[in-house]
Structures are given as C-alpha cells and as structure tokens.
Amino acid sequence: MISEKEASLETLKDIRNIMERSARFLSLSGWSGVWAGAVALAGAAIASSWITNLPYDVDAEDSYTLAMMKFVVLAIGVFVVALIGAFYFTWRKTRAQGGNLWNSASKRMMLHMAIPLLAGGFFSAMFLYNGHDMYIAPACLMFYGLALINGSTYTVTDIKYMGLLEIGLGCISLFWLGYGLLFWTIGFGILHILYGIIMWNKYDRKTTD
C-alpha cells in the first residue's frame, strides 16, 4: 500500500511535470541536430569545391560578386533544408508523445531565438555588402550561439551549453579569419551532430527503448 505521504509526493511530482511542460518545449529531437549537422557538412563540402574557382583578380570584380551570391544562395539553401528536417523530426517526436508542436512554450522559444538570428543575419549581410566577408563566419557562429542561449529558457537547458560553444568558437575564429569555412563547418556541422547524439541518448532513447 502506498502511504499518504508518498501519494502526495507523487501528486506534487505530476503537477511539477505538467507545469514544466507548459512552460518549456521539451520535444526537441536529437535527430534534428544530427540532420542539421549533416546538411551543414554537405554544404561546406560544396562551398569548399567552389572556393578554388573564386576569381581573385581585381579586374574580375563582377565575377567575384556573382561567386559570393552563389555562396549566399547555398547558405540559405542549407538553412532551409536543415530547418525542414529539424521540423520533421521534432514534429514526429511531439506526435509520438501526444503533445502539441505549436504551443505557448514553442512560440516563446522561437521568438526569443529569432531576435538574435535576425540581428546576426543583418550583420552578416552588411559585412558582405561592404566586402568584409571574412567576418561572416564569426558573426554567424556568435549570433547563433546567442540565439541558442536565448531559446534555452523555454526548452531543454542542454542547448545553452551548445550556444556557449558556438560563441566561443566564433570568438576564436576572429583570430584565424582566413579559415572561416573550417570554423563554420565545426560549429554548424560537427557540433550539431555531437549535440544531436547526446540529446538522443539523453532524451529520445528513453522513449524508444
């Protein structure tokens, strides 16, 4: 027989879980991180193959501008494909848990992540516009890290640590400006995959075992 004290503790635990679920979006899938990292690595491989053909002649300014636009389109494409995959895996996990993907917690998380992302996008666009493309990778990493830290208030706290790693990597990349693609690959590719594996083992694996 369960004592009255134990029953009360169980009730309090259930109430706490309900309140936590209403305040935090806890259905982020580890596979979302793995997918995003794999897409980033594929994008980095394509970008690396293009870099060798970039025109460095001053007289080829128009060709250089067109080449940079290709990189912008590639970056947008990588972001969209990664986002679609992340949405799918998170939606699948939410449905399996019987939850709601678009609730008040997920809305707050998206809003708080969107502000640093939009600011970072504007900074990166201005760097590109003024010909300082070497600062784009550090800016992307640092603003993305800020977005993760901002959004961690409304989801699992693990993404806060990934955000700190992204910011740190962005700061380090400022000392090696000629290796922006390498740091971009580490930050958006390798770190995402590692994060996804850790998240899957910590949260998703419990639901599949």
Residue, then its C-alpha position, 0 to 999 in steps of 0.5 A: m500500500i502506498s502511504e499518504k505521504e508518498a501519494s502526495l509526493e507523487t501528486l506534487k511530482d505530476i503537477r511539477n511535470i505538467m507545469e514544466r511542460s507548459a512552460r518549456f518545449l521539451s520535444l526537441s529531437g536529437w535527430s534534428g541536430v544530427w540532420a542539421g549537422a549533416v546538411a551543414l557538412a554537405g554544404a561546406a563540402i560544396a562551398s569548399s569545391w567552389i572556393t578554388n574557382l573564386p576569381y581573385d583578380v581585381d579586374a574580375e570584380d563582377s565575377y567575384t560578386l556573382a561567386m559570393m551570391k552563389f555562396v549566399v544562395l547555398a547558405i540559405g539553401v542549407f538553412v532551409v533544408a536543415l530547418i525542414g528536417a529539424f521540423y520533421f523530426t521534432w514534429r514526429k517526436t511531439r506526435a509520438q508523445g501526444g503533445n502539441l508542436w505549436n504551443s505557448a512554450s514553442k512560440r516563446m522559444m522561437l521568438h526569443m531565438a529569432i531576435p538574435l538570428l535576425a540581428g546576426g543575419f543583418f550583420s552578416a549581410m552588411f559585412l558582405y555588402n561592404g566586402h568584409d566577408m571574412y567576418i561572416a563566419p564569426a558573426c554567424l557562429m556568435f549570433y547563433g550561439l546567442a540565439l541558442i542561449n536565448g531559446s534555452t529558457y523555454t526548452v531543454t537547458d542542454i542547448k545553452y551549453m551548445g550556444l556557449l560553444e558556438i560563441g566561443l568558437g566564433c570568438i576564436s575564429l576572429f583570430w584565424l579569419g582566413y579559415g572561416l569555412l573550417f570554423w563554420t563547418i565545426g560549429f554548424g556541422i560537427l557540433h550539431i551532430l555531437y549535440g544531436i547524439i547526446m540529446w538522443n541518448k539523453y532524451d529520445r532513447k528513453t522513449t524508444d527503448 
